[in-house]
Amino acid sequence: MLNDELYQYDAGGYLIVSVEVPIASRVTKATQANPYLCLRIDLDPVQIAALILDAGIPSPADCAVSRALAVAQTPADLLDAVVRLARLLDFPQDINTLAPLAMREILYRLLKGEQGARLHQIAATDGRTQRISHAIRWLKKHYDQPLRIEDIAREAHMSTSSLHHHFKAVTAMSPLQYQKQLRLLEARRLMLSQDVDAATAGHRVGYESPSQFGREYARLFGAPPARDLRRLREQIPAPF
């Protein structure tokens, strides 16, 4: 889930993320006989840009800013490269030599596939997507402070109107909504992991009003803090 948008994929697909965004995720099908297994690969913009130049891959015709998340089916050639990368775990002596080759092929397959435009956006150091990414990093660093759109726009080297438009195109929310989700997710983490009360957690993440914190928390998570935490703790399995 990104804001109120649902992205669903299975063993035949992959999720690609071009900009870091706050999401909620859930595994819907997993058993002891058929466990959930996944592989996460961090995409390096420098490596992508170098490969685009080396392979002479043209820029996509449509360079419009798009959502940070997308789901696609995994073609056989991409899956083959990913499996070869994972199998190197059984041969640690070969990792330094062969892993970069497998990784380069994975990037190449992605660039040539249906999500190639997103990789071009990741690699574009001065593109709008990277400016929004810079704005997001700034927001994450200052999420507990009062928000001034002019400050974020200046950091991203964009006008306030352009920032609003492209930020929402990428993240499905405004900068203010994004900051609110960061605050509430962090407050939830604090209450769950450090056993602090709702008032303390709300204050730590930047809320001055406990009642406002409670209202916005319930709106995002579907229940007030105490009830939500009780539900979460009941869902945590007992240790083996």
C-alpha positions as CSV (number, residue, x, y, z in Angstrom):
1,M,0.0,0.0,0.0
2,L,1.2,3.4,-1.0
3,N,-1.1,6.0,0.6
4,D,-4.5,4.5,-0.6
5,E,-3.1,2.7,-3.7
6,L,-2.7,-1.1,-3.7
7,Y,0.1,-2.9,-5.5
8,Q,-0.2,-6.7,-5.6
9,Y,2.3,-9.2,-7.1
10,D,3.1,-12.9,-6.8
11,A,5.9,-15.3,-7.5
12,G,5.7,-14.4,-11.2
13,G,6.3,-10.7,-10.7
14,Y,8.5,-8.1,-9.2
15,L,8.1,-4.8,-7.5
16,I,10.4,-1.9,-8.6
17,V,10.8,1.2,-6.4
18,S,12.3,4.3,-8.0
19,V,12.1,6.6,-4.9
20,E,12.0,5.7,-1.2
21,V,8.4,6.1,0.1
22,P,6.6,5.0,3.2
23,I,4.6,1.9,2.5
24,A,2.7,-0.8,4.4
25,S,3.1,-4.4,3.1
26,R,1.7,-7.8,3.9
27,V,2.5,-11.4,2.9
28,T,-0.9,-12.9,2.0
29,K,0.1,-16.4,1.1
30,A,2.7,-18.4,3.0
31,T,2.8,-21.7,4.8
32,Q,5.5,-23.9,6.3
33,A,5.3,-26.1,3.2
34,N,5.4,-23.1,0.8
35,P,7.2,-20.3,2.6
36,Y,7.5,-16.8,1.4
37,L,10.9,-16.1,0.0
38,C,12.1,-12.9,-1.6
39,L,15.2,-11.2,-3.0
40,R,15.8,-7.5,-2.7
41,I,18.3,-5.8,-4.9
42,D,19.4,-2.2,-4.4
43,L,19.8,-0.4,-7.7
44,D,22.8,1.9,-8.0
45,P,22.1,5.0,-10.1
46,V,25.8,5.3,-11.0
47,Q,25.9,1.7,-12.4
48,I,22.7,2.2,-14.3
49,A,24.0,5.4,-15.9
50,A,27.3,3.8,-16.9
51,L,25.4,0.8,-18.4
52,I,23.1,3.1,-20.4
53,L,26.2,4.8,-21.9
54,D,28.1,1.6,-22.5
55,A,25.2,-0.3,-24.1
56,G,24.0,2.8,-26.0
57,I,20.4,2.4,-24.7
58,P,18.3,5.3,-25.9
59,S,16.3,7.4,-23.5
60,P,12.5,6.5,-23.5
61,A,10.3,8.8,-25.5
62,D,8.0,9.4,-22.5
63,C,10.1,11.0,-19.8
64,A,7.1,12.0,-17.6
65,V,7.6,11.6,-13.8
66,S,5.8,8.5,-12.7
67,R,4.8,6.7,-9.4
68,A,7.6,5.5,-7.2
69,L,6.2,2.0,-7.2
70,A,5.4,-0.3,-10.1
71,V,4.6,-4.0,-10.5
72,A,5.6,-6.1,-13.5
73,Q,5.8,-9.7,-14.6
74,T,9.3,-11.2,-14.5
75,P,10.5,-12.4,-17.9
76,A,12.5,-15.6,-18.2
77,D,15.8,-13.9,-19.0
78,L,15.6,-11.6,-16.0
79,L,14.7,-14.4,-13.7
80,D,17.6,-16.5,-15.0
81,A,20.1,-13.7,-14.2
82,V,18.6,-13.2,-10.7
83,V,18.7,-17.0,-9.9
84,R,22.4,-17.1,-11.0
85,L,23.1,-14.2,-8.7
86,A,21.4,-15.9,-5.7
87,R,23.2,-19.2,-6.4
88,L,26.5,-17.6,-5.9
89,L,25.8,-17.8,-2.2
90,D,26.7,-21.4,-2.5
91,F,30.0,-20.5,-4.0
92,P,31.4,-17.6,-1.9
93,Q,34.8,-17.8,-3.6
94,D,33.2,-16.8,-6.9
95,I,31.1,-13.8,-5.6
96,N,33.6,-11.1,-6.1
97,T,34.2,-12.1,-9.7
98,L,30.8,-13.2,-10.9
99,A,28.3,-11.2,-8.9
100,P,29.1,-7.9,-10.7
101,L,28.6,-9.7,-14.0
102,A,25.2,-11.0,-12.9
103,M,24.2,-7.7,-11.5
104,R,25.1,-5.9,-14.8
105,E,22.9,-8.4,-16.7
106,I,20.0,-7.8,-14.3
107,L,20.3,-4.0,-14.8
108,Y,20.5,-4.6,-18.6
109,R,17.4,-6.8,-18.6
110,L,15.5,-4.2,-16.5
111,L,16.5,-1.4,-18.8
112,K,15.4,-3.3,-21.9
113,G,12.1,-4.4,-20.2
114,E,8.8,-2.7,-19.6
115,Q,10.1,-0.8,-16.6
116,G,13.2,0.6,-18.4
117,A,11.9,4.1,-18.2
118,R,11.9,4.0,-14.4
119,L,15.6,3.0,-14.4
120,H,16.4,5.9,-16.7
121,Q,14.7,8.1,-14.1
122,I,16.7,6.6,-11.3
123,A,19.9,7.2,-13.3
124,A,19.1,10.8,-14.3
125,T,21.1,12.8,-11.7
126,D,19.4,16.1,-12.5
127,G,16.0,14.8,-13.4
128,R,12.8,15.6,-11.6
129,T,12.6,12.2,-10.0
130,Q,16.0,12.7,-8.4
131,R,15.0,16.2,-7.3
132,I,11.9,14.7,-5.6
133,S,14.2,12.0,-4.1
134,H,16.4,14.8,-2.7
135,A,13.3,16.5,-1.2
136,I,12.3,13.1,0.4
137,R,15.7,12.7,2.0
138,W,15.3,16.2,3.4
139,L,11.9,15.5,4.7
140,K,13.1,12.3,6.4
141,K,15.9,14.2,8.1
142,H,13.5,17.0,9.3
143,Y,10.2,15.1,9.7
144,D,9.8,16.1,13.3
145,Q,10.1,19.8,12.6
146,P,7.5,22.3,11.3
147,L,7.1,22.0,7.5
148,R,7.7,25.0,5.2
149,I,7.1,24.1,1.5
150,E,9.5,26.9,0.5
151,D,12.4,25.2,2.4
152,I,11.8,21.9,0.6
153,A,11.4,23.5,-2.8
154,R,14.7,25.4,-2.3
155,E,16.5,22.2,-1.3
156,A,15.1,20.4,-4.4
157,H,15.8,23.4,-6.7
158,M,12.2,23.6,-7.8
159,S,9.4,26.1,-7.6
160,T,6.7,25.4,-4.9
161,S,4.1,24.7,-7.6
162,S,6.4,22.3,-9.5
163,L,7.4,20.6,-6.3
164,H,3.7,20.0,-5.3
165,H,2.9,18.6,-8.8
166,H,5.8,16.3,-9.2
167,F,5.9,15.2,-5.5
168,K,2.4,14.0,-5.8
169,A,3.0,12.3,-9.1
170,V,5.8,10.3,-7.6
171,T,4.5,9.5,-4.1
172,A,0.7,9.7,-4.5
173,M,0.7,12.3,-1.7
174,S,1.6,15.9,-0.9
175,P,4.7,16.8,1.0
176,L,2.5,17.5,4.1
177,Q,0.8,14.1,3.8
178,Y,4.2,12.5,3.3
179,Q,5.6,14.1,6.5
180,K,2.5,13.1,8.4
181,Q,2.9,9.4,7.4
182,L,6.6,9.5,8.4
183,R,5.7,10.9,11.8
184,L,2.9,8.4,12.4
185,L,5.0,5.4,11.2
186,E,7.9,6.4,13.5
187,A,5.5,7.0,16.4
188,R,4.1,3.5,15.9
189,R,7.6,2.1,15.8
190,L,8.5,3.9,19.0
191,M,5.5,2.6,20.9
192,L,5.9,-0.9,19.7
193,S,9.7,-1.3,20.1
194,Q,10.4,1.1,23.1
195,D,7.1,0.7,24.9
196,V,6.5,4.5,25.2
197,D,3.0,5.9,25.6
198,A,1.1,7.7,22.9
199,A,1.6,11.2,24.2
200,T,5.4,10.7,24.4
201,A,5.6,9.1,21.0
202,G,3.5,11.9,19.4
203,H,5.7,14.6,21.0
204,R,8.9,12.9,19.9
205,V,7.8,12.9,16.2
206,G,6.7,16.5,16.3
207,Y,3.1,16.7,17.4
208,E,2.2,19.4,19.9
209,S,-1.4,18.3,20.4
210,P,-2.0,14.7,21.8
211,S,-5.6,14.8,20.5
212,Q,-4.5,15.7,17.0
213,F,-2.0,12.9,17.1
214,G,-4.6,10.4,18.2
215,R,-7.1,11.5,15.5
216,E,-4.5,11.3,12.7
217,Y,-3.1,8.0,14.0
218,A,-6.6,6.4,14.0
219,R,-7.3,7.7,10.5
220,L,-4.1,6.1,9.1
221,F,-4.1,2.8,11.1
222,G,-7.8,2.3,11.6
223,A,-7.7,2.4,15.4
224,P,-6.5,4.6,18.3
225,P,-2.9,3.9,19.4
226,A,-3.7,1.7,22.4
227,R,-6.0,-0.6,20.4
228,D,-3.8,-0.7,17.4
229,L,-0.7,-1.7,19.5
230,R,-2.7,-4.4,21.3
231,R,-3.8,-5.8,17.9
232,L,-0.2,-5.7,16.6
233,R,1.2,-7.5,19.7
234,E,-1.4,-10.2,19.4
235,Q,-0.3,-10.8,15.8
236,I,3.4,-11.2,16.7
237,P,4.1,-15.0,16.8
238,A,5.6,-16.5,19.9
239,P,9.4,-17.3,19.6
240,F,10.3,-20.9,18.7
